[in-house]
Amino acid sequence: MDLTQVSYSPTPGYFRRLGLFDWLYGAALLVGALFALQRYGQYMDVYEEGILLLAVPTFAWLGWHWKPVRALMAVLAVFALGAIGMYGGSLQAAESRFLLKYMLSSQSAILWMSTLFVLSTLFYVGGLVLRAPTGAALGSRLCWAAVALGFAGMLVRWYESYLIGSDIGHIPISNLYEVFILFCLITALFYLYYEERYATRQLGAFVLLVISAAVAFLLWYMLTRDAAQIQPLVPALQSWWMKIHVPANFIGYGTFALASMVAVAYLLKARGYLVDRLPSLELLDDVMYKAIAVGFAFFTIATILGALWAAEAWGGYWSWDPKETWALIVWLNYAAWLHMRLIKGLRGQIAAWWALVGLLVTTFAFLGVNMFLSGLHSYGEL
């Protein structure tokens, strides 16, 4: 063959495939980050400034890869900046401004998030049981609305903490109440991605059940423990490590929970239930595997970050604290699952049962340790 006659047309590079709106979206993120640095830089150390700047390419890539993220970011900017403007530097505005009091204050937004997640669950379940695509579509929209209001509530809560006092202000991922909100939002967001990626809404009836269960606990915890009150950080949590360790950890928890509920759908279909209403077993298996793989990657990162944080806070990388021990058990469980999947070709009902049991292990590591054990990680007891 005469290689000189073979035509070659290179595939356009990733950045060359981006359009005008892609670049405008990235530019808007950069402008927003620079505005935050100018406005709130006095409250940040160099590590926090670095995290903020690294968030720009991270969320730009997410928005380029998954378009709905752009709309979500725009809505959050409108909600958060609108709420900040209405506060006018005083928490008392939440009692006199209608939109703040009933929608955009952190507590109002989180209550709306909780309500919308429950309604979303009902519509997803109704759509599955009644074979009604409209019901599932409404469930999806309600789920998106819950995610938007939940994240907006977290951003406003962050601002509210600084209104209480600059020495009290902190990112709202420091206690059991706040991380339960984060768990709901991350689980829902990953589900919505898989829903669009696989063009199926039947799984919403399963995944939203675990989110609604978390919402029920959240509301109980809020009402019985007055958990919504913003509290100062304990000394060990006054670290920039918290801002990266906790989100990475809860991406793991959220995707593990998602995989377990997909496993429930898999087992039902494999045993002859809802056969004509659920996606194929191959698709369910693929979602379950990808969710666990993503969760394992982030959980591994979170565990490493946690060890580095422990060395700074307590003088040692590992102390066999109950939370650390159960985090290791969770890691080993999913490491074994992935090993059996990739090396031994684990599939089918055994893999699904294993993923479902993993939810029990993860729940105990997430919540059970706080309820029944004590140790260095005692920041969120019941």
C-alpha positions as CSV (number, residue, x, y, z in Angstrom):
1,M,0.0,0.0,0.0
2,D,1.3,3.5,-0.9
3,L,1.0,5.3,2.4
4,T,1.5,8.6,0.7
5,Q,-1.9,8.3,-0.9
6,V,-3.8,7.5,2.3
7,S,-5.8,10.6,3.3
8,Y,-5.7,11.5,7.0
9,S,-8.3,13.8,8.7
10,P,-7.5,14.3,12.3
11,T,-10.3,14.2,14.8
12,P,-11.0,17.7,16.2
13,G,-9.5,18.2,19.7
14,Y,-11.8,18.4,22.7
15,F,-11.6,22.2,23.0
16,R,-12.1,22.6,19.2
17,R,-15.4,20.9,19.6
18,L,-16.7,23.5,22.1
19,G,-19.1,26.1,20.8
20,L,-19.7,29.7,21.7
21,F,-22.1,28.9,24.5
22,D,-19.6,26.5,26.0
23,W,-17.0,29.2,26.2
24,L,-19.5,31.7,27.5
25,Y,-20.5,29.3,30.3
26,G,-16.8,28.8,31.2
27,A,-16.2,32.5,31.2
28,A,-19.2,33.1,33.4
29,L,-17.8,30.6,36.0
30,L,-14.5,32.4,35.9
31,V,-16.1,35.8,36.4
32,G,-18.1,34.4,39.3
33,A,-15.0,32.9,41.0
34,L,-13.1,36.2,40.6
35,F,-16.1,38.1,42.0
36,A,-16.2,35.7,45.0
37,L,-12.4,36.2,45.6
38,Q,-12.8,40.0,45.4
39,R,-15.9,40.1,47.7
40,Y,-15.1,37.3,50.2
41,G,-11.3,36.8,49.8
42,Q,-10.7,38.3,53.2
43,Y,-12.3,35.3,54.8
44,M,-10.3,32.7,52.8
45,D,-6.8,31.4,53.2
46,V,-4.6,30.4,50.3
47,Y,-5.9,26.8,50.3
48,E,-9.5,27.9,50.1
49,E,-8.7,30.3,47.3
50,G,-7.0,27.5,45.4
51,I,-10.1,25.3,45.9
52,L,-12.3,28.1,44.5
53,L,-10.1,28.6,41.5
54,L,-9.9,24.8,40.8
55,A,-13.7,24.7,40.9
56,V,-13.9,26.7,37.7
57,P,-12.4,24.1,35.4
58,T,-14.1,21.3,37.3
59,F,-17.6,22.8,36.9
60,A,-16.8,24.0,33.4
61,W,-16.0,20.4,32.3
62,L,-19.1,19.2,34.0
63,G,-21.2,21.7,32.2
64,W,-19.6,20.8,28.9
65,H,-20.1,17.1,29.4
66,W,-23.6,17.3,30.9
67,K,-25.6,20.3,29.7
68,P,-28.2,20.5,32.5
69,V,-25.4,21.5,34.9
70,R,-25.3,24.9,33.1
71,A,-29.0,25.6,33.9
72,L,-28.5,24.4,37.5
73,M,-25.5,26.7,38.0
74,A,-27.5,29.7,36.5
75,V,-30.5,29.0,38.8
76,L,-28.2,28.7,41.9
77,A,-26.5,32.0,41.0
78,V,-29.9,33.7,40.8
79,F,-31.2,32.2,44.0
80,A,-28.1,32.6,46.1
81,L,-27.2,36.2,44.9
82,G,-30.9,37.2,45.2
83,A,-31.0,35.9,48.7
84,I,-27.8,37.6,49.7
85,G,-29.1,40.9,48.3
86,M,-32.3,40.6,50.2
87,Y,-30.5,39.9,53.5
88,G,-28.7,43.2,53.2
89,G,-26.1,42.1,55.8
90,S,-28.7,41.3,58.5
91,L,-30.2,38.0,59.5
92,Q,-33.3,39.8,60.7
93,A,-34.4,40.3,57.0
94,A,-35.4,36.6,56.9
95,E,-38.4,37.6,59.1
96,S,-39.6,40.6,57.1
97,R,-38.8,39.7,53.5
98,F,-41.5,37.4,52.0
99,L,-39.2,35.5,49.6
100,L,-36.6,35.0,52.2
101,K,-39.0,33.9,54.9
102,Y,-41.0,31.4,52.7
103,M,-38.5,30.3,50.0
104,L,-34.9,31.4,50.0
105,S,-33.7,31.5,53.5
106,S,-31.6,28.3,54.1
107,Q,-34.2,26.6,56.3
108,S,-37.1,27.5,53.9
109,A,-35.2,26.2,50.9
110,I,-34.2,23.0,52.6
111,L,-37.9,22.4,53.7
112,W,-38.9,22.9,50.1
113,M,-36.2,20.5,49.0
114,S,-37.6,17.9,51.4
115,T,-41.1,18.4,50.2
116,L,-40.2,18.2,46.5
117,F,-38.1,15.0,47.0
118,V,-41.1,13.3,48.6
119,L,-43.5,14.5,45.8
120,S,-40.9,13.4,43.3
121,T,-40.9,9.9,44.8
122,L,-44.7,9.7,44.7
123,F,-44.8,10.6,41.0
124,Y,-41.9,8.3,40.1
125,V,-43.6,5.4,41.9
126,G,-47.0,6.3,40.4
127,G,-45.5,6.5,36.9
128,L,-44.0,3.0,37.4
129,V,-47.0,1.3,38.9
130,L,-49.5,2.9,36.5
131,R,-47.2,2.8,33.5
132,A,-47.7,6.5,33.1
133,P,-44.7,8.3,31.4
134,T,-46.2,11.7,32.4
135,G,-46.0,10.7,36.1
136,A,-42.3,9.8,35.8
137,A,-41.6,13.0,33.8
138,L,-43.2,15.1,36.6
139,G,-41.1,13.1,39.1
140,S,-38.0,14.0,37.2
141,R,-38.8,17.7,37.1
142,L,-39.7,17.8,40.8
143,C,-36.4,16.0,41.5
144,W,-34.5,18.7,39.6
145,A,-36.4,21.4,41.5
146,A,-35.5,19.8,44.8
147,V,-31.8,19.7,43.8
148,A,-31.9,23.4,42.8
149,L,-33.5,24.5,46.1
150,G,-31.4,22.2,48.2
151,F,-28.1,23.5,46.8
152,A,-29.4,27.1,47.0
153,G,-30.3,26.5,50.7
154,M,-26.8,25.2,51.3
155,L,-25.2,28.2,49.7
156,V,-27.5,30.6,51.6
157,R,-26.8,28.8,54.8
158,W,-23.0,29.3,54.1
159,Y,-23.7,33.0,53.9
160,E,-25.9,33.1,56.9
161,S,-23.1,31.5,59.0
162,Y,-20.9,34.5,58.2
163,L,-23.8,36.9,59.1
164,I,-23.8,35.4,62.6
165,G,-20.0,36.1,62.9
166,S,-16.9,35.9,60.7
167,D,-15.4,33.5,63.2
168,I,-18.4,31.3,63.0
169,G,-18.9,31.2,59.2
170,H,-18.0,27.9,57.5
171,I,-19.0,25.7,54.6
172,P,-22.2,23.8,55.6
173,I,-20.9,20.3,55.6
174,S,-19.8,20.1,59.3
175,N,-22.5,18.1,61.1
176,L,-25.0,15.3,60.7
177,Y,-27.8,17.7,59.6
178,E,-25.8,19.3,56.9
179,V,-24.2,16.1,55.5
180,F,-27.6,14.5,55.3
181,I,-28.7,17.3,53.0
182,L,-25.5,16.8,51.0
183,F,-26.2,13.1,50.8
184,C,-29.7,13.7,49.4
185,L,-28.4,16.2,46.8
186,I,-25.5,14.1,45.6
187,T,-27.5,10.9,45.3
188,A,-30.3,12.8,43.3
189,L,-27.8,14.5,41.0
190,F,-26.0,11.3,40.1
191,Y,-29.4,9.6,39.6
192,L,-30.5,12.4,37.3
193,Y,-27.3,12.0,35.2
194,Y,-27.9,8.2,34.8
195,E,-31.6,8.9,34.0
196,E,-30.6,11.1,31.1
197,R,-27.6,9.0,30.1
198,Y,-29.7,5.8,29.8
199,A,-32.9,7.5,28.8
200,T,-34.9,5.7,31.5
201,R,-37.0,7.1,34.3
202,Q,-38.2,3.8,35.8
203,L,-35.3,3.7,38.2
204,G,-36.5,6.9,39.9
205,A,-39.1,4.9,41.8
206,F,-36.3,3.0,43.5
207,V,-33.5,5.6,44.0
208,L,-35.9,8.3,45.3
209,L,-37.1,5.9,48.0
210,V,-33.7,6.0,49.7
211,I,-33.6,9.8,49.3
212,S,-37.0,10.1,50.8
213,A,-35.9,7.9,53.7
214,A,-32.9,10.3,54.2
215,V,-35.4,13.2,54.1
216,A,-37.6,11.6,56.8
217,F,-34.5,11.2,59.1
218,L,-33.5,14.7,58.3
219,L,-36.8,16.2,59.3
220,W,-37.0,14.0,62.5
221,Y,-33.5,15.1,63.4
222,M,-34.3,18.7,62.8
223,L,-37.5,18.7,64.8
224,T,-36.2,16.7,67.8
225,R,-32.7,18.0,68.1
226,D,-33.1,21.6,66.7
227,A,-30.4,20.6,64.3
228,A,-31.0,23.4,61.8
229,Q,-29.3,25.9,64.1
230,I,-25.9,27.0,62.8
231,Q,-23.2,26.2,65.3
232,P,-19.5,27.2,65.4
233,L,-17.0,24.6,64.2
234,V,-15.2,22.5,66.8
235,P,-11.4,23.0,66.5
236,A,-10.6,19.8,64.6
237,L,-13.0,20.8,61.9
238,Q,-11.5,24.3,61.4
239,S,-9.4,23.0,58.5
240,W,-9.5,23.4,54.7
241,W,-9.3,19.6,54.5
242,M,-13.0,19.4,55.4
243,K,-13.9,21.2,52.2
244,I,-12.6,18.4,50.0
245,H,-12.7,15.4,52.3
246,V,-16.4,15.5,53.1
247,P,-17.8,16.1,49.6
248,A,-15.6,13.3,48.2
249,N,-16.8,11.0,51.0
250,F,-20.4,11.7,50.2
251,I,-20.1,11.2,46.5
252,G,-19.0,7.7,47.6
253,Y,-22.0,7.3,50.0
254,G,-24.5,8.7,47.5
255,T,-23.4,6.5,44.5
256,F,-23.2,3.4,46.7
257,A,-26.8,4.0,47.8
258,L,-27.8,4.6,44.2
259,A,-26.2,1.3,43.2
260,S,-28.0,-0.6,46.0
261,M,-31.4,0.7,44.8
262,V,-30.6,-0.3,41.2
263,A,-29.7,-3.7,42.7
264,V,-33.3,-3.9,44.1
265,A,-34.7,-3.2,40.6
266,Y,-32.4,-5.9,39.2
267,L,-33.5,-8.5,41.7
268,L,-37.2,-7.8,41.1
269,K,-36.8,-8.1,37.4
270,A,-34.6,-11.2,37.6
271,R,-37.3,-12.9,39.8
272,G,-40.1,-12.0,37.3
273,Y,-41.5,-8.8,38.9
274,L,-42.2,-5.6,36.8
275,V,-40.5,-7.4,33.9
276,D,-42.3,-5.2,31.3
277,R,-41.7,-2.0,33.2
278,L,-38.0,-2.0,34.2
279,P,-35.0,-1.6,31.9
280,S,-33.1,-4.6,30.7
281,L,-31.0,-6.6,33.2
282,E,-27.9,-5.6,31.1
283,L,-28.7,-1.9,31.6
284,L,-29.4,-2.3,35.3
285,D,-26.1,-4.2,35.7
286,D,-24.2,-1.5,33.9
287,V,-25.7,1.3,36.0
288,M,-24.9,-0.6,39.2
289,Y,-21.3,-1.2,38.1
290,K,-20.6,2.3,37.0
291,A,-22.2,3.8,40.2
292,I,-20.0,1.6,42.4
293,A,-16.9,2.3,40.3
294,V,-17.4,6.1,40.6
295,G,-18.2,5.8,44.3
296,F,-15.2,3.7,45.0
297,A,-12.9,6.1,43.2
298,F,-14.1,9.1,45.3
299,F,-14.3,7.1,48.5
300,T,-10.7,6.1,48.0
301,I,-9.7,9.7,47.5
302,A,-11.7,10.7,50.6
303,T,-10.0,8.1,52.7
304,I,-6.6,9.3,51.7
305,L,-7.6,12.9,52.3
306,G,-9.0,11.8,55.7
307,A,-5.7,10.2,56.7
308,L,-3.8,13.4,55.7
309,W,-6.3,15.5,57.7
310,A,-5.9,13.1,60.7
311,A,-2.2,13.5,60.6
312,E,-2.6,17.3,60.9
313,A,-5.3,17.3,63.5
314,W,-4.4,14.3,65.7
315,G,-0.8,13.6,64.9
316,G,-1.3,10.3,63.2
317,Y,-2.5,9.0,59.8
318,W,-4.6,6.2,61.3
319,S,-5.9,5.6,64.8
320,W,-8.5,2.8,64.4
321,D,-11.2,5.2,65.5
322,P,-14.6,3.5,64.9
323,K,-15.4,5.8,62.0
324,E,-12.0,5.0,60.4
325,T,-12.5,1.3,61.0
326,W,-15.9,1.2,59.4
327,A,-14.7,3.4,56.5
328,L,-12.1,0.7,55.9
329,I,-14.8,-2.0,56.0
330,V,-16.8,-0.1,53.4
331,W,-13.7,0.4,51.2
332,L,-12.8,-3.3,51.4
333,N,-16.4,-4.4,50.6
334,Y,-16.5,-2.4,47.4
335,A,-12.9,-3.2,46.5
336,A,-13.8,-6.9,46.7
337,W,-17.0,-6.3,44.7
338,L,-15.0,-4.6,41.9
339,H,-12.3,-7.2,42.0
340,M,-14.8,-10.0,41.6
341,R,-16.5,-8.0,38.8
342,L,-13.3,-7.2,36.8
343,I,-11.2,-10.3,37.4
344,K,-13.9,-13.0,37.9
345,G,-16.7,-11.5,35.8
346,L,-19.1,-11.3,38.7
347,R,-22.6,-10.6,37.4
348,G,-26.2,-11.3,38.0
349,Q,-28.1,-11.8,41.2
350,I,-25.1,-12.4,43.4
351,A,-23.6,-9.1,42.4
352,A,-27.0,-7.4,43.0
353,W,-27.4,-9.0,46.5
354,W,-23.8,-8.0,47.3
355,A,-24.5,-4.4,46.3
356,L,-27.7,-4.4,48.4
357,V,-25.9,-5.7,51.5
358,G,-23.3,-2.9,50.8
359,L,-26.1,-0.4,51.6
360,L,-26.3,-1.9,55.1
361,V,-22.6,-1.6,55.6
362,T,-22.5,1.9,54.2
363,T,-25.5,3.0,56.4
364,F,-23.8,1.8,59.5
365,A,-20.6,3.6,58.6
366,F,-22.5,6.7,57.8
367,L,-25.1,6.8,60.6
368,G,-24.7,3.8,62.9
369,V,-21.3,4.7,64.1
370,N,-22.7,8.1,65.3
371,M,-25.6,6.3,67.0
372,F,-23.8,3.4,68.8
373,L,-20.1,4.2,68.9
374,S,-17.9,7.0,70.0
375,G,-14.5,8.2,69.0
376,L,-12.5,11.0,67.5
377,H,-15.2,11.5,64.8
378,S,-17.9,12.5,67.3
379,Y,-19.2,15.6,65.6
380,G,-22.7,14.4,64.8
381,E,-24.2,12.3,67.6
382,L,-27.9,11.7,67.8
